[in-house]
């Protein structure tokens, strides 16, 4: 019997194998990384436009003890969240949505947030630097998606999450801002 600790599961996971699972009707939950990897590359194929590597979402508001990369987000009220939703804590990367009609945002970035590799409180300077980087552009505001859904034509769904920390016990146990 093969020891499970010695198996290399990563070699079995390829973009093609994930697409094959979707074609078979399997729902996928995919966490993105600040580093370039195969899941991030696959996201591009679904029309998710990711910021450059090592470019987390930051927000200086509301003022809090946590780093600027750990952000409380209050979702829009809807059938899932109820009329007065509690904040969700997020740390990771945002995505801009391409023109694919099968994509839909589930959790938007806060209006005052931006994707930046400058995580110190440099305020307007970091916005100016991001805008001046030319090809990288400025990644800012609620037009960015932090959790994005994609529904295939056969009904399977892929959900892209900008950071696995969203599911951590530490974020789930954080005090709400109420």
GIWOFEN-V240534 format. One record per residue. N is the residue number from 1. PHI is phi as a letter, one per 20 degrees, with the letter a starting at -180 (999 if undefined). Layout:
n=(N & N)
phi=(PHI & PHI)
This chain:
n=(1 & 2 & 3 & 4 & 5 & 6 & 7 & 8 & 9 & 10 & 11 & 12 & 13 & 14 & 15 & 16 & 17 & 18 & 19 & 20 & 21 & 22 & 23 & 24 & 25 & 26 & 27 & 28 & 29 & 30 & 31 & 32 & 33 & 34 & 35 & 36 & 37 & 38 & 39 & 40 & 41 & 42 & 43 & 44 & 45 & 46 & 47 & 48 & 49 & 50 & 51 & 52 & 53 & 54 & 55 & 56 & 57 & 58 & 59 & 60 & 61 & 62 & 63 & 64 & 65 & 66 & 67 & 68 & 69 & 70 & 71 & 72 & 73 & 74 & 75 & 76 & 77 & 78 & 79 & 80 & 81 & 82 & 83 & 84 & 85 & 86 & 87 & 88 & 89 & 90 & 91 & 92 & 93 & 94 & 95 & 96 & 97 & 98 & 99 & 100 & 101 & 102 & 103 & 104 & 105 & 106 & 107 & 108 & 109 & 110 & 111 & 112 & 113 & 114 & 115 & 116 & 117 & 118 & 119 & 120 & 121 & 122 & 123 & 124 & 125 & 126 & 127 & 128 & 129 & 130 & 131 & 132 & 133 & 134 & 135 & 136 & 137 & 138 & 139 & 140 & 141 & 142 & 143 & 144 & 145 & 146 & 147 & 148 & 149 & 150 & 151 & 152 & 153 & 154 & 155 & 156 & 157 & 158 & 159 & 160 & 161 & 162 & 163 & 164 & 165 & 166 & 167 & 168 & 169 & 170 & 171 & 172 & 173 & 174 & 175 & 176 & 177 & 178)
phi=(999 & e & f & g & f & e & f & d & f & g & f & e & e & c & g & f & f & f & f & f & f & f & f & e & n & e & e & c & d & d & e & e & c & f & e & f & b & f & f & f & f & f & g & f & f & e & m & e & d & e & f & g & g & m & c & f & f & c & b & e & c & f & f & b & f & f & g & f & e & d & c & e & c & e & f & f & f & b & f & e & e & n & e & c & f & f & f & d & e & c & b & q & d & e & b & e & e & f & e & f & f & e & e & b & f & d & c & e & f & f & g & e & e & b & e & b & e & e & e & e & e & e & l & f & g & f & f & f & f & f & f & e & f & m & g & f & m & d & d & b & n & f & f & e & d & d & c & c & d & b & d & f & f & e & n & f & c & d & d & d & d & f & a & f & f & g & e & f & f & g & f & f & e & f & f & f & e & e)
